[in-house]
Amino acid sequence: MREQAITHKVGNRSGIGGQRRSGAVTQRPARRESGGEAFGSRIRVLLEYLPAFFKLALAIVVGVLIFAGYRSAASASFFHVRNVEVQGSYRASSDEVQAVVRHEVEQTGVWKANLDEINSRLERLPWVRTAIVSRVLPDGIRVRITERVPSAVVRTASGRFRWIDEDAVLLGEMLPTDQIPAFFLRGLNEEDSEAARKENRERVKKFLQLQRDWNASGLSERVSEVNLIDIRDVRAQLAGDNSQIEVRLGSQDHGKRLKDALDVLDGQRQTPRGSLISYIDMSQGKRAIVGLTSGAHTTSDGAQLSSTPAGAPTVAAPGDKKVGRDSSASEADGVNPEVTKTLEGKTKKGRSDKSQGLEKKSDKSQMRAGRKH
Protein backbone atom coordinates (compact mmCIF):
# COMPACT_ATOMS: atom_id res chain seq x y z
CA MET A 1 0.00 0.00 0.00
CA ARG A 2 1.10 3.52 -0.67
CA GLU A 3 1.38 6.08 2.10
CA GLN A 4 -0.35 9.41 1.42
CA ALA A 5 1.48 12.42 2.59
CA ILE A 6 -0.79 15.22 3.82
CA THR A 7 0.68 18.64 3.16
CA HIS A 8 -0.21 21.62 5.35
CA LYS A 9 -1.31 24.84 3.68
CA VAL A 10 0.88 27.71 4.65
CA GLY A 11 -0.21 31.31 4.81
CA ASN A 12 -3.92 30.88 5.10
CA ARG A 13 -5.89 33.19 7.31
CA SER A 14 -6.70 30.52 9.87
CA GLY A 15 -3.35 28.80 9.88
CA ILE A 16 -0.13 29.11 11.70
CA GLY A 17 1.16 31.67 9.29
CA GLY A 18 -1.68 33.98 10.20
CA GLN A 19 -0.90 33.54 13.86
CA ARG A 20 2.71 34.43 13.27
CA ARG A 21 1.78 37.47 11.24
CA SER A 22 -0.56 38.71 13.90
CA GLY A 23 2.01 38.08 16.59
CA ALA A 24 4.54 40.05 14.66
CA VAL A 25 2.52 43.35 14.88
CA THR A 26 4.27 45.76 17.25
CA GLN A 27 2.18 47.40 20.05
CA ARG A 28 2.47 51.14 20.75
CA PRO A 29 2.92 52.28 24.38
CA ALA A 30 0.00 54.07 26.02
CA ARG A 31 0.20 57.94 25.98
CA ARG A 32 1.14 59.35 29.31
CA GLU A 33 -1.02 62.19 30.68
CA SER A 34 0.60 65.53 31.48
CA GLY A 35 0.99 66.69 35.08
CA GLY A 36 -1.81 69.34 34.92
CA GLU A 37 -4.32 67.01 33.32
CA ALA A 38 -3.52 64.28 35.80
CA PHE A 39 -4.02 66.69 38.73
CA GLY A 40 -7.34 67.88 37.31
CA SER A 41 -8.61 64.35 36.82
CA ARG A 42 -7.64 63.52 40.38
CA ILE A 43 -9.53 66.53 41.69
CA ARG A 44 -12.62 65.53 39.73
CA VAL A 45 -12.43 62.02 41.10
CA LEU A 46 -12.03 63.42 44.60
CA LEU A 47 -15.04 65.72 44.22
CA GLU A 48 -17.17 62.84 43.11
CA TYR A 49 -16.61 61.23 46.49
CA LEU A 50 -17.32 64.38 48.56
CA PRO A 51 -20.77 64.58 50.14
CA ALA A 52 -23.27 67.04 48.73
CA PHE A 53 -23.28 69.34 51.77
CA PHE A 54 -19.54 69.92 51.37
CA LYS A 55 -20.22 71.23 47.88
CA LEU A 56 -22.96 73.53 49.17
CA ALA A 57 -20.69 74.87 51.91
CA LEU A 58 -17.98 75.59 49.38
CA ALA A 59 -20.43 77.52 47.18
CA ILE A 60 -21.56 79.63 50.17
CA VAL A 61 -17.98 80.47 51.09
CA VAL A 62 -17.23 81.56 47.54
CA GLY A 63 -20.37 83.75 47.45
CA VAL A 64 -19.45 85.43 50.74
CA LEU A 65 -15.98 86.19 49.46
CA ILE A 66 -17.39 87.72 46.26
CA PHE A 67 -19.88 89.89 48.19
CA ALA A 68 -17.21 91.10 50.59
CA GLY A 69 -14.99 92.00 47.68
CA TYR A 70 -17.84 93.91 46.02
CA ARG A 71 -18.54 95.93 49.19
CA SER A 72 -14.93 96.78 49.71
CA ALA A 73 -14.59 97.84 46.09
CA ALA A 74 -17.78 99.96 46.18
CA SER A 75 -16.71 101.78 49.33
CA ALA A 76 -13.23 102.46 48.06
CA SER A 77 -12.15 106.10 47.95
CA PHE A 78 -11.63 106.11 44.18
CA PHE A 79 -15.46 105.71 43.72
CA HIS A 80 -16.25 108.92 45.59
CA VAL A 81 -17.85 111.46 43.24
CA ARG A 82 -15.43 114.10 42.03
CA ASN A 83 -16.92 115.21 38.73
CA VAL A 84 -20.56 116.00 37.81
CA GLU A 85 -21.10 116.78 34.14
CA VAL A 86 -24.31 118.64 33.20
CA GLN A 87 -25.47 118.80 29.57
CA GLY A 88 -28.42 120.62 28.00
CA SER A 89 -28.99 123.24 30.73
CA TYR A 90 -29.76 126.76 29.54
CA ARG A 91 -32.32 128.14 31.99
CA ALA A 92 -31.92 125.41 34.58
CA SER A 93 -29.13 126.19 37.04
CA SER A 94 -26.12 123.88 36.55
CA ASP A 95 -25.00 124.62 40.11
CA GLU A 96 -28.37 123.51 41.44
CA VAL A 97 -28.25 120.30 39.39
CA GLN A 98 -24.75 119.51 40.65
CA ALA A 99 -25.79 120.20 44.23
CA VAL A 100 -28.65 117.69 43.98
CA VAL A 101 -26.38 115.01 42.47
CA ARG A 102 -23.59 115.48 45.01
CA HIS A 103 -26.05 115.34 47.91
CA GLU A 104 -27.45 112.01 46.66
CA VAL A 105 -24.07 110.42 45.85
CA GLU A 106 -22.08 111.69 48.82
CA GLN A 107 -22.83 108.69 51.06
CA THR A 108 -23.17 105.94 48.47
CA GLY A 109 -20.40 106.74 46.03
CA VAL A 110 -20.64 106.49 42.26
CA TRP A 111 -20.67 102.69 42.17
CA LYS A 112 -23.74 102.27 44.40
CA ALA A 113 -25.56 105.51 43.48
CA ASN A 114 -29.34 105.17 43.00
CA LEU A 115 -29.68 106.69 39.53
CA ASP A 116 -33.49 106.46 39.50
CA GLU A 117 -33.75 108.45 42.72
CA ILE A 118 -31.37 111.11 41.41
CA ASN A 119 -33.39 111.29 38.19
CA SER A 120 -36.63 111.75 40.13
CA ARG A 121 -35.20 114.56 42.28
CA LEU A 122 -33.78 116.41 39.29
CA GLU A 123 -37.15 116.38 37.49
CA ARG A 124 -38.66 118.28 40.42
CA LEU A 125 -36.55 121.33 39.57
CA PRO A 126 -38.58 124.10 37.87
CA TRP A 127 -37.00 124.11 34.41
CA VAL A 128 -36.18 120.37 34.14
CA ARG A 129 -38.64 118.34 32.09
CA THR A 130 -36.60 115.11 31.86
CA ALA A 131 -33.18 114.09 33.16
CA ILE A 132 -31.01 111.10 32.18
CA VAL A 133 -28.37 110.19 34.79
CA SER A 134 -25.49 107.81 34.09
CA ARG A 135 -22.25 106.72 35.80
CA VAL A 136 -18.83 107.65 34.46
CA LEU A 137 -16.58 105.30 36.42
CA PRO A 138 -14.69 105.55 38.59
CA ASP A 139 -15.67 108.96 40.04
CA GLY A 140 -18.07 110.78 37.68
CA ILE A 141 -21.80 111.32 37.09
CA ARG A 142 -23.22 112.61 33.79
CA VAL A 143 -26.61 114.36 33.64
CA ARG A 144 -28.37 115.11 30.34
CA ILE A 145 -31.26 117.52 30.76
CA THR A 146 -34.24 118.31 28.54
CA GLU A 147 -35.68 121.64 29.66
CA ARG A 148 -39.29 122.77 29.70
CA VAL A 149 -40.21 125.22 26.95
CA PRO A 150 -41.80 128.46 28.22
CA SER A 151 -45.11 129.05 26.45
CA ALA A 152 -46.72 131.98 28.29
CA VAL A 153 -46.24 134.50 31.08
CA VAL A 154 -48.72 134.40 33.95
CA ARG A 155 -49.38 137.16 36.47
CA THR A 156 -49.69 135.44 39.83
CA ALA A 157 -51.90 136.47 42.71
CA SER A 158 -48.92 138.21 44.30
CA GLY A 159 -48.37 140.30 41.16
CA ARG A 160 -45.23 138.48 39.98
CA PHE A 161 -44.74 137.59 36.31
CA ARG A 162 -43.58 134.00 35.80
CA TRP A 163 -43.12 131.77 32.79
CA ILE A 164 -45.21 128.60 32.43
CA ASP A 165 -45.03 125.76 29.92
CA GLU A 166 -47.84 123.98 28.10
CA ASP A 167 -48.36 121.72 31.14
CA ALA A 168 -49.04 124.83 33.27
CA VAL A 169 -45.92 124.21 35.36
CA LEU A 170 -44.66 127.42 36.98
CA LEU A 171 -41.11 128.14 35.84
CA GLY A 172 -38.75 131.00 36.62
CA GLU A 173 -39.62 134.67 36.74
CA MET A 174 -39.64 136.74 33.58
CA LEU A 175 -36.30 138.54 33.25
CA PRO A 176 -35.73 142.00 31.76
CA THR A 177 -33.72 140.36 28.99
CA ASP A 178 -36.58 138.02 28.00
CA GLN A 179 -38.76 138.76 25.00
CA ILE A 180 -41.99 140.22 26.33
CA PRO A 181 -45.09 138.40 24.99
CA ALA A 182 -47.95 140.31 23.38
CA PHE A 183 -50.19 139.76 26.41
CA PHE A 184 -50.20 137.90 29.73
CA LEU A 185 -52.35 135.23 31.34
CA ARG A 186 -54.27 135.83 34.55
CA GLY A 187 -56.48 133.51 36.59
CA LEU A 188 -54.18 130.53 37.22
CA ASN A 189 -55.25 128.34 40.13
CA GLU A 190 -52.22 128.27 42.45
CA GLU A 191 -53.42 125.42 44.67
CA ASP A 192 -51.19 122.35 44.89
CA SER A 193 -53.69 119.69 43.83
CA GLU A 194 -54.28 117.46 40.83
CA ALA A 195 -57.66 119.13 40.15
CA ALA A 196 -55.99 122.56 40.06
CA ARG A 197 -53.27 121.30 37.72
CA LYS A 198 -55.90 119.86 35.37
CA GLU A 199 -57.79 123.17 35.32
CA ASN A 200 -54.59 125.08 34.68
CA ARG A 201 -53.71 122.88 31.72
CA GLU A 202 -57.08 123.73 30.20
CA ARG A 203 -56.45 127.44 30.83
CA VAL A 204 -53.04 127.33 29.15
CA LYS A 205 -54.50 125.43 26.20
CA LYS A 206 -57.21 128.09 25.78
CA PHE A 207 -54.65 130.88 26.17
CA LEU A 208 -52.36 129.47 23.47
CA GLN A 209 -55.33 129.11 21.13
CA LEU A 210 -56.30 132.76 21.70
CA GLN A 211 -52.70 133.78 21.19
CA ARG A 212 -52.51 132.03 17.81
CA ASP A 213 -55.86 133.39 16.62
CA TRP A 214 -55.24 136.98 17.71
CA ASN A 215 -51.70 136.98 16.33
CA ALA A 216 -53.04 135.84 12.96
CA SER A 217 -55.72 138.57 12.91
CA GLY A 218 -53.42 141.32 14.21
CA LEU A 219 -55.36 141.90 17.45
CA SER A 220 -52.73 140.82 19.98
CA GLU A 221 -51.07 144.23 20.22
CA ARG A 222 -54.27 145.79 21.55
CA VAL A 223 -54.57 143.32 24.45
CA SER A 224 -52.63 143.57 27.72
CA GLU A 225 -53.76 140.39 29.48
CA VAL A 226 -56.43 137.68 29.34
CA ASN A 227 -58.40 136.67 32.41
CA LEU A 228 -59.17 132.94 32.34
CA ILE A 229 -60.48 132.38 35.85
CA ASP A 230 -63.50 130.92 34.04
CA ILE A 231 -62.63 129.66 30.55
CA ARG A 232 -66.34 129.92 29.66
CA ASP A 233 -66.21 133.66 30.39
CA VAL A 234 -63.06 134.93 28.69
CA ARG A 235 -62.15 138.53 29.49
CA ALA A 236 -59.49 140.63 27.82
CA GLN A 237 -57.90 143.73 29.34
CA LEU A 238 -56.90 146.20 26.65
CA ALA A 239 -53.48 147.81 26.33
CA GLY A 240 -52.11 151.31 25.89
CA ASP A 241 -54.50 154.25 26.27
CA ASN A 242 -57.37 151.76 26.74
CA SER A 243 -55.77 149.87 29.63
CA GLN A 244 -58.75 150.64 31.91
CA ILE A 245 -61.20 148.90 29.57
CA GLU A 246 -62.18 145.24 29.92
CA VAL A 247 -63.74 143.33 27.02
CA ARG A 248 -66.00 140.42 27.99
CA LEU A 249 -65.96 137.80 25.25
CA GLY A 250 -67.99 134.90 26.68
CA SER A 251 -67.34 131.31 25.69
CA GLN A 252 -66.96 131.32 21.90
CA ASP A 253 -66.07 133.32 18.77
CA HIS A 254 -63.43 135.17 20.74
CA GLY A 255 -61.60 136.54 17.71
CA LYS A 256 -64.71 137.96 16.03
CA ARG A 257 -66.11 139.33 19.28
CA LEU A 258 -62.87 141.06 20.16
CA LYS A 259 -62.73 142.67 16.73
CA ASP A 260 -66.35 143.86 17.02
CA ALA A 261 -65.65 145.26 20.49
CA LEU A 262 -62.64 147.17 19.22
CA ASP A 263 -64.72 148.58 16.35
CA VAL A 264 -67.31 149.80 18.85
CA LEU A 265 -64.56 151.29 21.02
CA ASP A 266 -62.94 153.09 18.08
CA GLY A 267 -66.32 154.57 17.16
CA GLN A 268 -67.08 155.66 20.73
CA ARG A 269 -63.63 157.20 21.13
CA GLN A 270 -64.72 159.98 18.77
CA THR A 271 -67.45 161.02 21.21
CA PRO A 272 -67.18 162.93 24.55
CA ARG A 273 -67.99 159.79 26.49
CA GLY A 274 -65.11 157.81 24.97
CA SER A 275 -62.85 158.43 27.97
CA LEU A 276 -65.59 157.18 30.35
CA ILE A 277 -65.81 153.63 28.95
CA SER A 278 -64.90 150.99 31.55
CA TYR A 279 -65.95 147.77 29.82
CA ILE A 280 -67.50 146.37 26.64
CA ASP A 281 -69.61 143.24 27.02
CA MET A 282 -69.72 141.08 23.87
CA SER A 283 -70.76 137.85 25.63
CA GLN A 284 -74.17 137.92 23.87
CA GLY A 285 -72.41 137.91 20.52
CA LYS A 286 -74.77 140.17 18.54
CA ARG A 287 -74.66 143.48 20.41
CA ALA A 288 -72.09 145.29 22.49
CA ILE A 289 -72.98 146.50 25.98
CA VAL A 290 -70.78 149.49 26.73
CA GLY A 291 -70.32 150.31 30.42
CA LEU A 292 -69.45 153.88 31.43
CA THR A 293 -68.27 155.27 34.74
CA SER A 294 -70.69 158.24 34.41
CA GLY A 295 -73.11 159.88 31.93
CA ALA A 296 -73.90 156.58 30.19
CA HIS A 297 -76.15 156.46 27.10
CA THR A 298 -77.85 153.59 25.30
CA THR A 299 -78.16 152.87 21.60
CA SER A 300 -79.28 149.60 20.05
CA ASP A 301 -79.04 148.73 16.33
CA GLY A 302 -79.82 152.30 15.20
CA ALA A 303 -82.84 152.70 17.49
CA GLN A 304 -83.55 155.98 19.25
CA LEU A 305 -80.87 156.74 21.86
CA SER A 306 -81.76 157.00 25.52
CA SER A 307 -80.20 158.59 28.57
CA THR A 308 -79.49 156.44 31.65
CA PRO A 309 -78.42 157.13 35.21
CA ALA A 310 -74.77 157.67 35.87
CA GLY A 311 -72.79 154.43 35.92
CA ALA A 312 -75.28 152.41 33.80
CA PRO A 313 -74.02 150.56 30.72
CA THR A 314 -74.84 151.45 27.12
CA VAL A 315 -75.90 149.02 24.44
CA ALA A 316 -74.42 149.58 20.98
CA ALA A 317 -74.26 147.69 17.76
CA PRO A 318 -70.69 147.18 16.48
CA GLY A 319 -69.68 150.26 14.48
CA ASP A 320 -72.53 152.46 15.79
CA LYS A 321 -71.29 156.03 16.39
CA LYS A 322 -74.58 157.86 17.15
CA VAL A 323 -75.25 159.48 20.49
CA GLY A 324 -78.60 160.77 21.77
CA ARG A 325 -80.84 161.18 24.83
CA ASP A 326 -84.21 159.60 25.67
CA SER A 327 -85.75 157.26 28.22
CA SER A 328 -83.69 154.96 30.47
CA ALA A 329 -82.28 151.65 29.26
CA SER A 330 -84.37 148.56 29.95
CA GLU A 331 -83.41 145.04 30.91
CA ALA A 332 -84.47 143.86 27.45
CA ASP A 333 -81.57 145.84 25.97
CA GLY A 334 -79.13 143.63 27.84
CA VAL A 335 -78.46 145.81 30.86
CA ASN A 336 -77.07 143.83 33.78
CA PRO A 337 -78.40 145.26 37.09
CA GLU A 338 -75.49 143.78 39.08
CA VAL A 339 -72.95 145.41 36.81
CA THR A 340 -74.85 148.68 37.07
CA LYS A 341 -74.68 148.60 40.86
CA THR A 342 -70.97 147.87 40.71
CA LEU A 343 -70.32 150.76 38.36
CA GLU A 344 -72.51 153.09 40.44
CA GLY A 345 -70.44 152.16 43.47
CA LYS A 346 -67.26 152.91 41.55
CA THR A 347 -68.72 156.25 40.44
CA LYS A 348 -69.63 157.24 44.00
CA LYS A 349 -66.16 156.26 45.14
CA GLY A 350 -64.62 158.33 42.36
CA ARG A 351 -66.71 161.32 43.31
CA SER A 352 -65.73 161.02 46.99
CA ASP A 353 -62.08 160.71 45.96
CA LYS A 354 -62.40 163.84 43.86
CA SER A 355 -64.05 165.78 46.70
CA GLN A 356 -61.30 164.69 49.06
CA GLY A 357 -58.72 165.83 46.54
CA LEU A 358 -60.37 169.24 46.27
CA GLU A 359 -60.40 169.58 50.06
CA LYS A 360 -56.71 168.74 50.19
CA LYS A 361 -55.98 171.31 47.51
CA SER A 362 -57.93 173.99 49.41
CA ASP A 363 -56.02 173.13 52.59
CA LYS A 364 -52.73 173.46 50.75
CA SER A 365 -53.76 176.84 49.26
CA GLN A 366 -54.72 178.10 52.71
CA MET A 367 -51.37 177.01 54.12
CA ARG A 368 -49.54 178.77 51.31
CA ALA A 369 -51.57 181.96 51.89
CA GLY A 370 -50.75 181.84 55.60
CA ARG A 371 -47.04 181.51 54.84
CA LYS A 372 -47.13 184.56 52.59
CA HIS A 373 -48.77 186.65 55.32
ChimeraX attribute file (.defattr): number of C-alpha atoms within 10 A of each C-alpha:
attribute: neighborCount
match mode: 1-to-1
recipient: residues
	/A:1	3
	/A:2	4
	/A:3	5
	/A:4	6
	/A:5	6
	/A:6	6
	/A:7	6
	/A:8	9
	/A:9	10
	/A:10	11
	/A:11	13
	/A:12	11
	/A:13	10
	/A:14	10
	/A:15	12
	/A:16	14
	/A:17	14
	/A:18	14
	/A:19	13
	/A:20	11
	/A:21	11
	/A:22	10
	/A:23	10
	/A:24	9
	/A:25	8
	/A:26	7
	/A:27	7
	/A:28	6
	/A:29	6
	/A:30	6
	/A:31	6
	/A:32	7
	/A:33	10
	/A:34	8
	/A:35	8
	/A:36	9
	/A:37	10
	/A:38	12
	/A:39	12
	/A:40	11
	/A:41	12
	/A:42	12
	/A:43	11
	/A:44	11
	/A:45	11
	/A:46	10
	/A:47	13
	/A:48	10
	/A:49	8
	/A:50	10
	/A:51	9
	/A:52	10
	/A:53	9
	/A:54	11
	/A:55	11
	/A:56	10
	/A:57	11
	/A:58	10
	/A:59	11
	/A:60	12
	/A:61	10
	/A:62	10
	/A:63	12
	/A:64	11
	/A:65	10
	/A:66	11
	/A:67	11
	/A:68	11
	/A:69	11
	/A:70	13
	/A:71	12
	/A:72	10
	/A:73	13
	/A:74	19
	/A:75	16
	/A:76	12
	/A:77	12
	/A:78	15
	/A:79	18
	/A:80	21
	/A:81	24
	/A:82	14
	/A:83	14
	/A:84	20
	/A:85	15
	/A:86	18
	/A:87	14
	/A:88	14
	/A:89	16
	/A:90	11
	/A:91	14
	/A:92	19
	/A:93	15
	/A:94	17
	/A:95	11
	/A:96	11
	/A:97	22
	/A:98	19
	/A:99	12
	/A:100	16
	/A:101	24
	/A:102	19
	/A:103	11
	/A:104	18
	/A:105	19
	/A:106	13
	/A:107	13
	/A:108	16
	/A:109	23
	/A:110	27
	/A:111	23
	/A:112	14
	/A:113	20
	/A:114	14
	/A:115	18
	/A:116	13
	/A:117	12
	/A:118	22
	/A:119	19
	/A:120	14
	/A:121	15
	/A:122	24
	/A:123	18
	/A:124	11
	/A:125	17
	/A:126	17
	/A:127	26
	/A:128	21
	/A:129	15
	/A:130	16
	/A:131	21
	/A:132	17
	/A:133	21
	/A:134	18
	/A:135	17
	/A:136	15
	/A:137	13
	/A:138	17
	/A:139	17
	/A:140	18
	/A:141	23
	/A:142	17
	/A:143	23
	/A:144	15
	/A:145	23
	/A:146	18
	/A:147	19
	/A:148	19
	/A:149	16
	/A:150	18
	/A:151	16
	/A:152	22
	/A:153	25
	/A:154	25
	/A:155	17
	/A:156	16
	/A:157	12
	/A:158	6
	/A:159	9
	/A:160	11
	/A:161	19
	/A:162	19
	/A:163	22
	/A:164	24
	/A:165	17
	/A:166	18
	/A:167	18
	/A:168	24
	/A:169	18
	/A:170	17
	/A:171	20
	/A:172	16
	/A:173	14
	/A:174	16
	/A:175	11
	/A:176	7
	/A:177	6
	/A:178	8
	/A:179	8
	/A:180	12
	/A:181	14
	/A:182	18
	/A:183	22
	/A:184	22
	/A:185	25
	/A:186	22
	/A:187	17
	/A:188	22
	/A:189	19
	/A:190	12
	/A:191	9
	/A:192	8
	/A:193	9
	/A:194	9
	/A:195	10
	/A:196	15
	/A:197	18
	/A:198	13
	/A:199	17
	/A:200	22
	/A:201	17
	/A:202	16
	/A:203	25
	/A:204	24
	/A:205	15
	/A:206	14
	/A:207	24
	/A:208	15
	/A:209	12
	/A:210	17
	/A:211	20
	/A:212	11
	/A:213	16
	/A:214	21
	/A:215	13
	/A:216	11
	/A:217	11
	/A:218	10
	/A:219	16
	/A:220	20
	/A:221	14
	/A:222	20
	/A:223	21
	/A:224	19
	/A:225	23
	/A:226	22
	/A:227	21
	/A:228	22
	/A:229	17
	/A:230	14
	/A:231	18
	/A:232	12
	/A:233	14
	/A:234	21
	/A:235	27
	/A:236	25
	/A:237	20
	/A:238	22
	/A:239	18
	/A:240	10
	/A:241	9
	/A:242	18
	/A:243	14
	/A:244	14
	/A:245	20
	/A:246	23
	/A:247	25
	/A:248	24
	/A:249	24
	/A:250	19
	/A:251	15
	/A:252	15
	/A:253	12
	/A:254	21
	/A:255	16
	/A:256	16
	/A:257	24
	/A:258	23
	/A:259	16
	/A:260	20
	/A:261	27
	/A:262	19
	/A:263	17
	/A:264	22
	/A:265	23
	/A:266	16
	/A:267	16
	/A:268	22
	/A:269	15
	/A:270	11
	/A:271	12
	/A:272	10
	/A:273	16
	/A:274	15
	/A:275	16
	/A:276	19
	/A:277	23
	/A:278	20
	/A:279	26
	/A:280	28
	/A:281	26
	/A:282	24
	/A:283	22
	/A:284	15
	/A:285	17
	/A:286	13
	/A:287	22
	/A:288	31
	/A:289	29
	/A:290	28
	/A:291	27
	/A:292	26
	/A:293	24
	/A:294	21
	/A:295	16
	/A:296	24
	/A:297	28
	/A:298	29
	/A:299	26
	/A:300	21
	/A:301	15
	/A:302	11
	/A:303	11
	/A:304	14
	/A:305	22
	/A:306	20
	/A:307	19
	/A:308	20
	/A:309	14
	/A:310	17
	/A:311	26
	/A:312	28
	/A:313	32
	/A:314	28
	/A:315	26
	/A:316	29
	/A:317	20
	/A:318	23
	/A:319	17
	/A:320	19
	/A:321	18
	/A:322	16
	/A:323	17
	/A:324	11
	/A:325	14
	/A:326	13
	/A:327	12
	/A:328	15
	/A:329	23
	/A:330	13
	/A:331	9
	/A:332	7
	/A:333	15
	/A:334	17
	/A:335	20
	/A:336	15
	/A:337	13
	/A:338	9
	/A:339	14
	/A:340	19
	/A:341	13
	/A:342	13
	/A:343	21
	/A:344	19
	/A:345	14
	/A:346	15
	/A:347	17
	/A:348	15
	/A:349	12
	/A:350	13
	/A:351	12
	/A:352	12
	/A:353	12
	/A:354	12
	/A:355	12
	/A:356	12
	/A:357	12
	/A:358	12
	/A:359	12
	/A:360	12
	/A:361	12
	/A:362	12
	/A:363	12
	/A:364	12
	/A:365	12
	/A:366	12
	/A:367	11
	/A:368	11
	/A:369	10
	/A:370	9
	/A:371	8
	/A:372	7
	/A:373	5
